[in-house]
Amino acid sequence: MAHFHIVAGATETPAHPVVRKITPDDLKEALARGFDDFWAMPSHLVFLGLIYPIIGVCLAALTFSNNALPLLYPLASGFALVGPFAAIGLYEISRRRELGLTTTWQDAFDVLKSPSIPSIAALGVVLLVIFLVWLTSARMLYQSIFGYEVPASYSQFVNQVLATSEGMRLIVIGNILGFCFAVAVLSISVISFPLLLDRDVGVAVAIYTSIKAVAMNPITMALWGLIVAAGLLIGSIPLFVGLAIVMPVLGHATWHLYRRVVEPPHPDEAHPVT
């Protein structure tokens, strides 16, 4: 029964939330509210304190030897695949501010008390698996083009990728492959985590609702995906420093995007806020 709860939610008959049509103006409003939440709360300090050490450890572990050089770009770009899960604490802060409650950055950890935390964790595992499949696919693509011989240095690797026809082929095919992974993750998670935080509907309903939101608003959601990709790219360029601003803003904005896409729950369906 516990496994059924994680997948299907608290009720025997899954209740599917009502999905709205939205426009680019809704994206502007969501981003504006995301900026407002960011300036009101020091959420960027959490990302400086937690996310960067994680990124640093991962990069250090993967670049300890030259064997990992081909994974540098896939690792950095693939961070967006697990971003929706990493931002769940930001959704909680935006939720509390929306309700007019006193809020501190410590309230981000209230998600651990959510009745939906098993479903949230399960969906997080799904994104982690997709992330690992992406890294594996990127490694196999590199080996199919350059073989199993690894570059002897960073400079040789950069020259190999940027100054050869094989490198151009790697860039083109790799970005097309990455685009497919990004579309898949956007479709299943664009509003899934905020929905699970807001009500106990289960992973299946959350994913279904997210896919339905994308299907009903393909152009607007594609624009949202471009905004997220551009923001992460800009934030990553100066050694990931810009992500201290970009990630919190996008996280807060995602909560407000969810509010504009999905009809509010009945008071009996919404999770209580402590």
C-alpha positions in Angstrom: 0.0 0.0 0.0 2.9 2.4 0.7 4.2 1.9 -2.8 0.7 2.6 -4.2 0.5 5.8 -2.1 3.8 7.0 -3.6 2.6 6.4 -7.2 -1.2 7.2 -7.0 -1.5 9.5 -4.0 -3.6 9.4 -0.8 -7.0 8.6 -2.4 -8.2 5.4 -4.0 -9.3 7.4 -7.1 -6.6 9.8 -8.3 -7.8 13.4 -8.6 -6.4 15.0 -11.6 -5.8 18.8 -11.2 -7.3 21.2 -13.7 -4.7 22.6 -16.1 -5.0 26.0 -17.6 -3.9 27.6 -20.8 -1.2 30.2 -20.2 0.6 32.9 -22.3 4.1 34.4 -22.3 2.6 37.1 -20.1 2.2 34.5 -17.4 5.9 33.6 -17.7 6.8 37.3 -17.2 4.6 37.4 -14.1 6.1 34.2 -12.7 9.6 35.5 -13.2 8.7 38.9 -11.7 7.3 37.1 -8.6 10.4 34.9 -8.6 12.6 37.9 -8.4 10.5 39.3 -5.6 10.8 36.2 -3.6 14.6 36.1 -4.2 15.1 39.7 -3.1 12.9 39.2 0.0 14.7 36.0 1.1 18.4 35.1 1.3 17.9 31.9 -0.6 21.1 32.5 -2.6 23.1 31.9 0.5 21.7 28.4 0.7 22.8 27.8 -2.9 26.3 29.2 -2.2 26.6 27.1 0.9 25.2 23.8 -0.4 25.1 23.6 -4.2 28.6 24.8 -5.0 30.4 22.3 -2.7 28.3 19.6 -4.4 29.3 20.9 -7.8 32.9 21.2 -6.7 33.1 17.7 -5.3 31.5 16.2 -8.4 33.8 18.1 -10.8 36.8 17.2 -8.7 35.8 13.5 -8.6 35.2 13.4 -12.3 38.3 15.3 -13.4 40.7 13.5 -11.1 42.0 11.7 -14.1 42.0 12.5 -17.8 39.5 9.7 -18.4 36.8 12.0 -17.1 37.5 15.0 -19.4 34.9 14.0 -21.9 32.2 14.2 -19.2 32.9 17.8 -18.1 30.4 19.4 -20.5 27.7 16.7 -20.1 28.1 17.1 -16.3 27.8 20.9 -16.3 24.9 20.9 -18.8 23.2 18.0 -17.2 22.8 19.9 -13.9 19.6 21.3 -15.4 18.2 17.8 -15.4 18.2 17.5 -11.6 17.5 21.2 -11.0 13.7 20.8 -10.5 14.4 18.5 -7.6 17.2 20.6 -6.1 14.8 23.6 -5.9 12.1 22.0 -3.8 13.1 24.1 -0.8 12.7 27.3 -2.8 9.1 26.2 -3.8 8.4 25.9 -0.1 9.7 29.4 0.7 7.5 30.8 -2.2 4.5 28.9 -0.9 4.9 30.3 2.6 5.3 33.8 1.3 2.3 33.4 -0.9 0.2 32.6 2.2 1.6 35.6 4.1 3.4 33.5 6.7 6.6 34.5 8.5 9.4 32.9 6.5 13.1 32.3 6.9 15.5 30.3 4.8 15.3 27.5 7.4 11.7 27.0 6.3 13.1 25.5 3.1 13.7 22.3 5.0 10.0 22.0 5.9 9.6 20.0 2.7 10.9 17.1 4.8 7.7 17.1 6.8 5.5 17.0 3.7 3.1 14.0 3.4 4.3 13.8 -0.2 8.0 13.5 0.6 8.1 9.8 -0.5 6.6 10.8 -3.9 9.0 13.8 -4.1 11.9 11.5 -3.4 10.8 8.9 -5.9 10.5 11.5 -8.7 13.9 12.8 -7.7 15.3 9.3 -8.2 13.7 9.3 -11.7 15.5 12.5 -12.6 18.8 11.1 -11.1 18.4 8.0 -13.3 17.8 10.2 -16.4 20.9 12.3 -15.5 23.0 9.1 -15.2 21.6 7.8 -18.5 22.6 11.2 -20.1 26.1 10.9 -18.8 26.4 7.4 -20.1 25.0 8.4 -23.5 27.5 11.2 -23.7 30.4 9.0 -22.9 29.3 6.4 -25.5 28.9 9.1 -28.1 32.4 10.4 -27.4 33.8 6.9 -27.7 32.0 6.2 -30.9 33.6 9.3 -32.5 37.1 9.4 -30.9 37.5 5.8 -29.7 38.6 4.7 -26.3 41.9 6.7 -26.2 41.6 9.5 -23.8 43.2 13.0 -24.2 46.5 13.5 -22.4 45.6 17.0 -21.2 43.0 19.7 -21.0 44.5 21.6 -23.9 44.6 18.5 -26.1 40.9 17.8 -25.2 39.8 21.3 -26.1 41.8 21.2 -29.4 40.3 17.8 -30.2 36.7 19.1 -29.7 37.0 22.6 -31.1 39.5 22.2 -33.9 38.6 18.9 -35.7 35.7 17.8 -37.8 35.1 14.9 -35.4 34.8 17.5 -32.6 32.2 19.5 -34.5 30.3 16.3 -35.1 30.4 15.6 -31.4 29.1 19.1 -30.5 26.2 18.9 -33.0 25.1 15.3 -32.2 25.8 15.8 -28.4 23.6 19.0 -28.3 20.8 17.3 -30.2 20.9 14.4 -27.8 21.0 16.7 -24.8 18.0 18.6 -26.2 16.0 15.4 -26.3 16.9 14.7 -22.6 16.0 18.3 -21.7 12.6 18.1 -23.4 11.8 14.8 -21.6 12.7 16.2 -18.2 10.9 19.5 -18.9 7.7 17.5 -19.8 7.6 15.3 -16.7 8.9 17.8 -14.1 8.1 21.4 -15.1 5.3 21.6 -12.4 5.5 18.1 -10.8 7.5 19.0 -7.7 5.4 22.1 -6.8 2.3 20.0 -7.4 3.5 17.3 -5.0 4.5 19.9 -2.4 1.0 21.5 -2.7 -1.1 18.3 -2.5 -0.6 14.5 -2.1 -1.5 13.3 -5.6 1.3 10.8 -6.2 4.0 10.6 -8.8 1.8 9.3 -11.6 -0.7 12.1 -11.4 2.1 14.7 -11.0 3.9 13.5 -14.1 0.6 13.2 -16.0 -0.4 16.8 -15.0 3.1 18.1 -16.0 2.9 16.4 -19.4 -0.6 17.7 -19.9 0.5 21.3 -19.1 3.2 21.1 -21.7 0.8 19.5 -24.3 -1.7 22.3 -23.7 0.9 25.1 -23.8 3.6 23.9 -26.2 4.8 27.3 -27.3 4.7 28.9 -23.9 6.4 25.9 -22.2 9.1 25.8 -25.0 9.7 29.5 -24.2 10.0 28.7 -20.5 12.5 25.9 -21.4 14.6 28.4 -23.4 14.5 30.9 -20.5 15.7 28.2 -18.1 18.4 27.0 -20.5 19.6 30.6 -21.2 19.6 31.5 -17.5 21.6 28.4 -16.5 24.1 29.0 -19.4 24.6 32.6 -18.4 24.9 31.6 -14.7 27.4 28.9 -15.5 29.8 30.9 -17.6 31.7 32.6 -14.7 32.7 29.4 -13.0 29.1 28.7 -11.9 29.1 31.9 -9.7 26.0 33.3 -11.5 24.0 30.3 -10.5 23.8 31.8 -7.0 21.2 34.2 -8.4 19.9 32.3 -11.4 18.9 29.1 -9.6 17.0 30.7 -6.8 15.1 33.0 -9.1 14.2 30.2 -11.5 13.2 28.0 -8.5 10.9 30.6 -7.0 9.5 31.5 -10.5 8.7 27.8 -11.0 6.4 27.8 -8.0 4.5 30.8 -9.4 4.4 29.3 -12.9 2.7 26.2 -11.3 0.2 28.5 -9.7 -0.7 30.0 -13.1 -0.8 26.6 -14.9 -2.8 24.6 -12.3 -6.2 25.5 -10.7 -5.8 25.9 -6.9 -6.7 22.9 -4.9 -9.8 22.6 -2.7 -8.8 23.6 0.9 -9.3 19.9 1.9 -6.8 18.8 -0.7 -4.0 21.2 0.0 -1.2 20.2 2.4 -1.2 22.2 5.7 1.7 24.6 6.2 3.4 24.4 9.6 
